[in-house]
């Protein structure tokens, strides 16, 4: 029978993975479909695990949810940007990154099975039955944990899959005002019996020096001074997210720059407009057509760290709901983040350095946020904007 770990009450439960097993284990495998935002906040949990159990080697399987037989996509999937960041962390003794096609998945599975892991934990939220089967296949005799959900009594297949686990971590917390960093910390506390202190949940990032130097060289080519010697602010704007509901029209970006340049506070500011590599030509065309002074186009074409290095050099970041708003917190640069109301648990955690502009209505897309609204929020001191959505405030009031 699987043991349930309720994230909202983790403090009152014993740890799921037996302490005796953790004392004897020499390694552990974590399986997750990590996006940049996920790792931004989960890194603190992995660090805490490494400190709590220094004798256990941490292996991490980064699963590709876009796995496909379409060979035309393999080159792109092999270069998933989070890999660049993970490789800078010595706490990971081994990384599994070759899961982009069913063919290489088989090879990676054989490699992992050969490790005979005593403990395997999956944080796979999507396709939970698939990940529950995967971790048991990786470790037929080990202690395996995976995400589950309530199963209808007649769904015998899922009962068999989940029943093969040694323990399960449910997805839903009763507290709907929890930040995602709290959810992750509660998972680790319930599983392993240690607390991740609140002050350690704020993300951090050490940008390698070569990429810091590269950002400075790029700025100098544009005629912009490095941050310590700069006289006028540098504003980094990002309107792109992969899902269209989280993107902002480029025409809004150019209009915002025009409005900011007419504001005495930003009249001498320099502007960088970020673009996804695949959107470069279209974005360049729109930005050039706007004929805005002191405005440059940027994209991290070659390496992930090009992006945080440029963010670190900025004085203000304005972005839609994507990993950039979390990276802004990690490099300690003030951020104005445009967010939908449906995912407030993903608000950037550093309240003092963040202002959030929520969509007008709960189901709205980001494009419903107007340039006028963004200009209004730019007048607020950083950290002064409300962090909770109307629905969150209502739930908090009902909870007393």
N, C-alpha and C positions, 0 to 999 in steps of 0.2 A: 504493500500500500504506500502510495507516495505521500511525502510529508510536505505540507504547505507552509510557505514563508510569506506572511502578510507584511508588505512593505510599510503599512501605516502603523504597525504595532511591533516592529522588529525589536524594539528595546525590551519588550516583555517576553521574548521567546529565546529559547536556547538556540545555539547555532546549528545549522542544518548539516554541514559537513563535520563529522565527528572530530573532536580535538585530537584523539589518539591517532587517527588517520593522517591528520595534518602534521603531526609530530614525526611520523614515520616516512611520509612522502618525500621524494626527492625532486619531483616535478609536478606541474599541473598544466593542463591545456584549457585555455579559454577560447570559445568560439563565438564570434560576433560579426554581424554585417555592419562594420563601423563606417559611418560617415564622419566628416571632419568635426561636425558639431557634437556627435556622440563622443569621440575621443577627447575633445576639448574638456568635457566634464568628467569623463570616466578615467582620465589619466590620474587624477588624485586618488581614486580607488585602487588602481594598480600600484601606485607608489606606496599607499598604506599597506597593501598586501605584502609587498616586498619588504617593508620594514617589520611587519608583524611576523613574517615567516621567512627570514633571510636564507634559510637552508633549502627552500623550495625554488627550483628554477621555473621561471614563468615562460611558457610557450603560448603564442597567440595565433589563432587561425582567423584571418580576415576573409570572410566569405563574400563572394560576389553575387549579389541577388540578381544581377543582370546576366548571369551565366547563359551562354547561348551556343548553338551549333553554327551560327553565322560567322564564318571565319573573317569576314570583312570588319567585324567589330573587335576582334581579339587584340589587335595592336593598341587600340584605344583603352580597352579594359585592363591591359597589362600595366598601364601607366597610371593607375588610380592614385590620386595625389596624396592620400593619407599615408601611403607606403613611405614616401619621402620623409614624412614627419616621424613615423614609428621607428625608422632606422636610426634615428638620433638618440634613442632611449636605450641605455645599456641594461635597464631592468628586464628587457625582453631577451631571453637567451636564444629564442628561436622564433622566427616568423614564417607562417604559411601564407603565401600570397598568390599561389598559382591555382586559382579555382574558377577562372573566367570561362572555361568550356567544359562540357562533360568529359572530354578526353583527358585533359590535364587534371580534372577533379579525381579521376580514378587513380592516377599516379600519386597525387597528394594524399589521398586516402590511404593508399598502401604505405606511404612513408610515415604517416601518423600512426597507423596501426602497429607498425614495427617498434614504436616507442614504448608500447605497453603502459600507457598512462594510468597511474593509480587513481587520478581524479580528473574528470572532464566536466567543465561547466559551459553551457550554452546560454548566451543572452539573445538568441535569435527570436525577435518579436514577430516578424512576418514568417509565415509558413511554419508555425510551431511544430506540427507533427513531423515535417521533414527534418527539422533540426533535432527533434527528440530521437528520431531514427538514426540520424547521422552520428550523434555522440555515442549512442550505444554500439554502432558499427565500429567507430574508432576505438572504443575501449570495451570489448565484450565482457571483461571480468572486473573492470574498475568501478569506482563510485561515480555515477554520472547524474548530472543535474541539468534540467532544461526548463524553458518557459512552457507553461501549459495554459489551457483555458477550460472552462466548464464544458463538459461533453454530454450530449444527449444520451439517454440510457441505452438507446438502440444502436448507437454508433460504435459497434464492436471493434472496428479497425482502430479507431483512436484510443479506445480503452486499452487495447493490447499494446499500442505504441507507448502511451503514457505509463502504463503499468510496468513496462520494462525499465523505467527509470528508478533510481534510488531515492531521488527527491525532486521536487519541482518548485520553481519560483513563479508565483502568479504575477500577472501583469498589472492588475488594477489596484490602486490605492484608494482608500476611502476619503483621503484628504485631497480635494481637487485644487487646492491652492499650492501644493507642493511644487517646488522648482525641480527640473529634471535632475539637477545635481543632488537633491535630497533623495529622489527616487533611487538613483544609482548607489548612493551611500547606504541607503536602507537595504538594498539588495546584498551588498557586501557585509553589512553588519549581521543580517539574518543568516547569511551563508557561513561566515567565518568568525563571527564573534568579536569584531573590532569596530571601533567608531572612527569615522573620518571627520575630524573637527571641521566646524563650519568655515573657519578662516582658511583652511587648506583646500576648500572646494572651488575657490576662485582660480580660474585657469591661468597657467603660466606658459611661457614659450621663450626658449633661448634660440634666437635666430643665429645660425652659424655666421661667423665673421665674413666669410667670402660673399654671402648674400647681402649682408649689411653694406659691405664695400660696393657691391654691384648697384645697390639702390642709390647710394651717394653719387656714384659715377653717372648714373642715368639722370639724376636731378641736375648735376652740373652740366650735362649736355643740353639740358633744357634751360639752363641759366638760372636755376633755383638753388639757393644756398642750402647746405645741410642744416638740420634742425637746430643745433646749438647756436649757430650764427645767423639765423634767419630773422629778418625784420618784419615780414608779413606772413600771415598764416597760410598754410597749405591744406586745402580741403580735398579729401578723397571721396568720390561719389561712385556708388555701385547700384545699378538698377536691375541687375540680372540675377535670376535664380533659375534653376532648371525647370521647375513647374511654372507654367504661365500664370497661375493664380498668385504667385509670390513675386512676380516681376512688375516693374514700373516702366511706362513708356519712355524711350530715350528723349522724345520731344519734351517730356516733363523735366528731364535732367537739364537739357539746354535752357529751358525757360527758368528753372530754378537758379542756374548759374547767372543768367541775365538779371534776375531779380536780386540776387545776392550782390552782384557787382554794382547795382544801383543803391545798395544799402551802405552807408558810411562805415559800418563795422567791417564789411567785407570788400570794400571798394578796391583795395590793393591786394586782395588775396590771389593766390595761385590755385588752379583747379586741375585735378586729375580725374578723368572719367575712365572707370574700369570697364573692360569688355571681356566676355568669354572668347577664347581663341576662335571658336567656330562662328562667333557673331562679329568678328573684327571688321570685315568689309562693310557690313551694313551700318555698324556703329560709327565707323570712320566717316562714312558718307553723310550721316545725319549731323555729326558734330562739326564737320567742315562746312556744311551748308549753313549752320547757325552762325558761323564767322565770329566766334567768341574770342576775345583777347585772353591771354594768359591761361589757356585751356589746352591740356595735353591728353592724349589717349594712351592707355596702358593695358597690358595683358601679361599674365604670367605664362609666357609661351614655353619656356624651357624647363622650369622647375617650380615645385610648390613654394619653396622659400622665397622666391621672387615677390610673392604677394605679401606675406607678413613683413618682409623687410621694407617694402614700400609703405605699408600701413604704419609701421613703427616710425617712419620718417614724417608722417602726416601729423597735423595739429587737430584736425577734426575729420571724422569719418561719418558719411551719410550713406546708409545702405538699406536695402530691402531685407526681408527675413531670410537670411542665408548664413552660411558659416562665417562670413566676414564680420558679422556683428559680434560673434563670440571671439574671433581672433582679435578684434579691436580691444576687448577686455583683456585678452592674454598679453598683448603688447602695451597695455596701459595707455591707450589713446581714447579720448572722449568720443562717444558714438551716439548718433541719432538714428534709431532703428525704426523702420516702418514695418509693422506687423499686423497680421490678421488676428482677430479676436479668438479664433478657434484653438490656438496653440500657445496660450500665455505661459505655460510651464517652460517654454523655451526662450523666455525673455533673457537677454544678457544679464548675468548674475551681479555684476559690479554696479550697484545702484547709483553710487556717487558719480560714476563716469558715464552714465547711460540715461538718455531720454528716449522714451518709446512713444511713437505715434501709431495708435491703433486705428484700424479701419472704422468708419462710422457705424456700421452695423455688423452683427455677429457673423453673418455669412458672406460678407463682402470680400472681394479680391483686393489686392494691394493697389490696383489702379484706381480704386475709389478714393484714395487719399490724394487730396489736391495740392498743388504747389502753394496755394495760399495757406493751407494748414501747416505745411512744412515750414514756411516762413514764420508763422506764428510761434511754432515750437523752437525755432532758432533764437527767438528773443528770450526764452526761458533760461535761467541758470541750469547748468548741467546737474542732473539728479532731481530736478524739481517736477518733472512730468509724472503723472500717475502711473504706477507700475501694474496695477490690477485692472482687469476688464470689468465692465458693469456686472457681468454674470458672476465673476469671481467675488466681487464685493457683496453681491446678493447672497451667495452661498456662505460667505464668512459671517454675514449678519444673521442668517438662519442658524448657523452653528453656535451662535452666542458669542 
